[in-house]
Structure formats: structure tokens, C-alpha cells
Amino acid sequence: IFDETLIDYKGNILEGSAFDVNVLLQYKDKTLSPADIKYPLFKAKKDDKEYTIVPMAGSGLWGPVWGFVSFESDYVTIYGVSFSHRKETPGLGAEINTSIFEEPFKGKKTINKDGVFVSIKVKKGGAEEGNLHQVDAITGGTITSDGVSDMLYKTLDVYNSYFDFLREENQTIDTLITDTIM
């Protein structure tokens, strides 16, 4: 990790260190208002490419689920994900931290062809062929899959506000859509 940033729920940069934020503890603290929540993000390099990593937390069937999503430099394309849990059902919802569940996220897009944020949907019954915004849900793990889908949407929606700013700095959204989504 070579850089870190802290933002608020509107995508504004905050003072402080992203390393000091425990996303899971914030998620569990129901006394926090949206304005009190801090969203950390990190920049890392691998093979001379930069990636942005965002942590997140949400609810599964039996307790919290959490994870990380790394984005390519366009802030739209997912480079990879990693999810975890403490109490999900073995063989069902607990499968969120397996490569079978995590690998299909690679290359998915959080913005549609019209430039609108749509996140990634964990879809029961299977992702539609060629859909860049869906992955297969876990068979028998519907509530956990729905929790991951909800966690992705709510968290990435916040980060997307900041990513909009970064994309505007780098290029117009029209060029981004043409180059990365079509």
C-alpha cells in the first residue's frame, strides 16, 4: 500500500488516517449517523499497475460479513474481491470466502453503459449470460448472498461519489464508458 484516503458518506476527503478506521466496528455501532461514518480506501501497486482497495461490512444470515474490493485505475472495473465471515453456515453462506464465489467478480463493472452506478448484484438463480453487473449467488445461501449484494451496493455507492471526482480528474465519463464498458 502506497497511499490511503479517508472520505465521508458524500465522498468528501476527511482528515485522518484510513488505517485508524475499523469498518466492521463502525458497521456494528448502530448509534453512528451516516455523517459519523468514515470510509477508508487504499492504493496499492502490483506489476506497475495501481489499484484502489475499499473495505466494507454488512450482514449475513448469522452475523456480519465483510470484505475488500479492488478496482482497476478506471474506478469502475473490479480487479478482485475478498470476502469473509465468522458465523455463516458451512457449505452454504460460508462459501463467500471461496475462489468459486470470489473469482467471477473479476472484470465486472459498477457503472452501466449509460454511466449510471449499478453496483454488482449477487443474483439468485444465476447471473445472466454476459451481464457485467451480476455474479451467481451461492446455492442455499440466499440470505448471505443478498447480504453481500446489499453490502456491495451500499458501500460502493458511497465510494462512487469519490470515484466520480477521480474519474473527472482523469477523463470525462463519456470516454470512460466508451473505453471500459462497451
C-alpha positions as a printed NumPy array, in Angstrom:
array([[  0.   ,   0.   ,   0.   ],
       [  1.457,   3.32 ,  -1.026],
       [ -1.397,   5.723,  -0.289],
       [ -4.529,   5.972,   1.807],
       [ -7.508,   8.321,   1.925],
       [-10.443,   8.785,   4.242],
       [-13.802,  10.015,   2.93 ],
       [-17.245,  10.757,   4.347],
       [-20.582,   9.384,   3.109],
       [-20.785,  12.117,   0.457],
       [-17.332,  11.342,  -0.963],
       [-15.561,  14.317,   0.613],
       [-11.983,  13.828,   1.78 ],
       [-11.556,  13.836,   5.561],
       [ -8.59 ,  14.498,   7.831],
       [ -7.112,  11.43 ,   9.479],
       [ -5.695,   8.06 ,   8.598],
       [ -7.594,   5.332,   6.801],
       [ -5.544,   2.831,   8.822],
       [ -7.252,   4.007,  12.027],
       [-10.762,   3.036,  10.879],
       [-12.274,  -0.324,  11.805],
       [-15.03 ,  -0.737,   9.212],
       [-16.609,  -3.715,  10.976],
       [-16.83 ,  -1.906,  14.337],
       [-18.378,   1.124,  12.636],
       [-20.92 ,  -1.116,  10.936],
       [-21.883,  -2.758,  14.237],
       [-22.234,   0.608,  16.038],
       [-25.876,   1.48 ,  15.382],
       [-25.512,   4.774,  17.264],
       [-23.445,   6.266,  14.418],
       [-25.242,   8.522,  11.966],
       [-24.2  ,   8.444,   8.285],
       [-22.263,  11.67 ,   8.897],
       [-20.218,   9.929,  11.63 ],
       [-19.083,   7.018,   9.446],
       [-15.642,   7.217,   7.874],
       [-14.824,   5.322,   4.691],
       [-11.178,   4.338,   4.197],
       [ -9.608,   3.497,   0.868],
       [ -6.147,   2.381,  -0.049],
       [ -3.934,   2.49 ,  -3.141],
       [ -1.592,  -0.36 ,  -3.963],
       [  0.712,  -1.259,  -6.844],
       [  1.183,  -4.634,  -8.451],
       [  3.2  ,  -5.194, -11.617],
       [  3.462,  -1.407, -12.148],
       [ -0.343,  -1.006, -12.105],
       [ -2.26 ,   0.934,  -9.476],
       [ -5.337,  -0.448,  -7.758],
       [ -7.757,   1.129,  -5.308],
       [ -8.932,  -1.082,  -2.448],
       [-12.085,  -0.418,  -0.446],
       [-13.108,  -2.287,   2.699],
       [-16.741,  -2.961,   3.538],
       [-19.013,  -4.62 ,   6.094],
       [-22.583,  -5.889,   6.002],
       [-24.941,  -8.544,   7.348],
       [-25.156, -12.229,   6.536],
       [-27.609, -14.791,   7.885],
       [-25.955, -15.353,  11.282],
       [-23.796, -12.27 ,  11.687],
       [-21.621,  -9.742,   9.96 ],
       [-19.876, -10.324,   6.661],
       [-17.053,  -8.147,   5.395],
       [-14.611,  -7.84 ,   2.569],
       [-12.469,  -5.837,   0.217],
       [-12.985,  -4.834,  -3.404],
       [-10.047,  -3.718,  -5.516],
       [-10.631,  -1.544,  -8.56 ],
       [ -8.549,  -1.037, -11.643],
       [ -7.43 ,   2.513, -12.453],
       [-10.762,   3.361, -14.139],
       [-12.551,   3.061, -10.739],
       [-15.254,   1.009, -12.499],
       [-13.712,  -2.384, -13.255],
       [-13.221,  -4.824, -10.4  ],
       [ -9.749,  -6.313, -10.234],
       [-10.614,  -8.676,  -7.404],
       [-12.585,  -9.234,  -4.205],
       [-12.092, -10.967,  -0.898],
       [-14.969, -11.698,   1.493],
       [-15.129, -13.24 ,   4.937],
       [-17.473, -14.018,   7.827],
       [-17.439, -15.502,  11.268],
       [-20.744, -17.397,  11.566],
       [-22.231, -18.231,   8.164],
       [-23.461, -21.789,   7.534],
       [-20.683, -24.171,   6.391],
       [-21.242, -25.353,   2.836],
       [-23.782, -22.578,   2.193],
       [-23.306, -18.883,   3.076],
       [-19.8  , -19.63 ,   4.355],
       [-18.792, -20.124,   0.709],
       [-18.448, -16.344,   0.235],
       [-14.746, -16.65 ,   1.035],
       [-14.001, -19.282,  -1.606],
       [-12.451, -18.695,  -5.011],
       [-15.549, -20.213,  -6.675],
       [-17.58 , -17.267,  -5.359],
       [-14.923, -14.544,  -5.483],
       [-13.301, -15.091,  -8.903],
       [-16.39 , -14.254, -11.02 ],
       [-16.246, -10.673,  -9.695],
       [-13.019, -10.038, -11.632],
       [-13.745,  -7.797, -14.62 ],
       [-17.272,  -6.862, -13.502],
       [-18.297,  -3.211, -13.783],
       [-20.033,  -0.99 , -11.231],
       [-21.29 ,   1.527, -13.808],
       [-23.591,   0.644, -16.695],
       [-23.289,   1.704, -20.344],
       [-25.293,   4.875, -19.578],
       [-22.787,   5.965, -16.936],
       [-25.088,   5.133, -14.013],
       [-23.838,   3.432, -10.858],
       [-25.458,  -0.03 , -10.573],
       [-23.001,  -1.93 ,  -8.325],
       [-22.663,  -5.712,  -8.626],
       [-25.715,  -7.873,  -7.933],
       [-25.275, -11.319,  -6.414],
       [-28.132, -12.955,  -8.302],
       [-30.14 , -15.927,  -7.111],
       [-30.725, -18.341,  -9.963],
       [-27.511, -17.338, -11.679],
       [-26.06 , -14.286, -13.355],
       [-27.413, -13.532, -16.814],
       [-25.006, -14.572, -19.584],
       [-22.645, -11.695, -20.412],
       [-24.032,  -9.364, -17.723],
       [-21.155,  -7.207, -16.457],
       [-23.034,  -6.287, -13.263],
       [-24.013,  -9.711, -11.882],
       [-22.429, -12.784, -10.316],
       [-24.02 , -16.087,  -9.29 ],
       [-25.429, -16.295,  -5.781],
       [-24.494, -19.194,  -3.542],
       [-26.955, -22.072,  -3.854],
       [-28.657, -22.475,  -0.48 ],
       [-27.027, -19.286,   0.817],
       [-29.695, -16.807,  -0.264],
       [-29.648, -14.562,   2.798],
       [-25.851, -14.375,   2.839],
       [-25.791, -13.726,  -0.928],
       [-28.392, -10.98 ,  -0.504],
       [-26.303,  -9.541,   2.347],
       [-23.195,  -9.415,   0.144],
       [-25.205,  -7.789,  -2.645],
       [-26.602,  -5.199,  -0.224],
       [-23.154,  -4.578,   1.311],
       [-21.672,  -4.024,  -2.15 ],
       [-24.395,  -1.612,  -3.23 ],
       [-24.494,   0.494,  -0.062],
       [-20.726,   0.734,   0.319],
       [-19.736,   1.143,  -3.324],
       [-22.434,   3.793,  -3.783],
       [-20.603,   5.924,  -1.201],
       [-17.199,   5.313,  -2.788],
       [-18.631,   6.012,  -6.247],
       [-19.173,   9.66 ,  -5.248],
       [-15.443,   9.957,  -4.633],
       [-14.618,   7.899,  -7.727],
       [-16.727,  10.291,  -9.833],
       [-14.371,  13.045,  -8.758],
       [-11.29 ,  10.944,  -9.593],
       [-12.703,   9.926, -12.985],
       [-13.402,  13.552, -13.831],
       [ -9.815,  14.373, -12.945],
       [ -8.542,  11.669, -15.309],
       [-11.034,  11.828, -18.178],
       [-14.659,  12.519, -18.999],
       [-17.274,   9.901, -18.151],
       [-18.158,   9.602, -21.852],
       [-14.634,   8.457, -22.698],
       [-14.682,   6.125, -19.711],
       [-17.912,   4.487, -20.82 ],
       [-16.701,   4.046, -24.37 ],
       [-13.323,   2.662, -23.36 ],
       [-14.256,   0.362, -20.483],
       [-17.881,  -0.677, -20.618],
       [-18.835,  -1.17 , -24.234]])
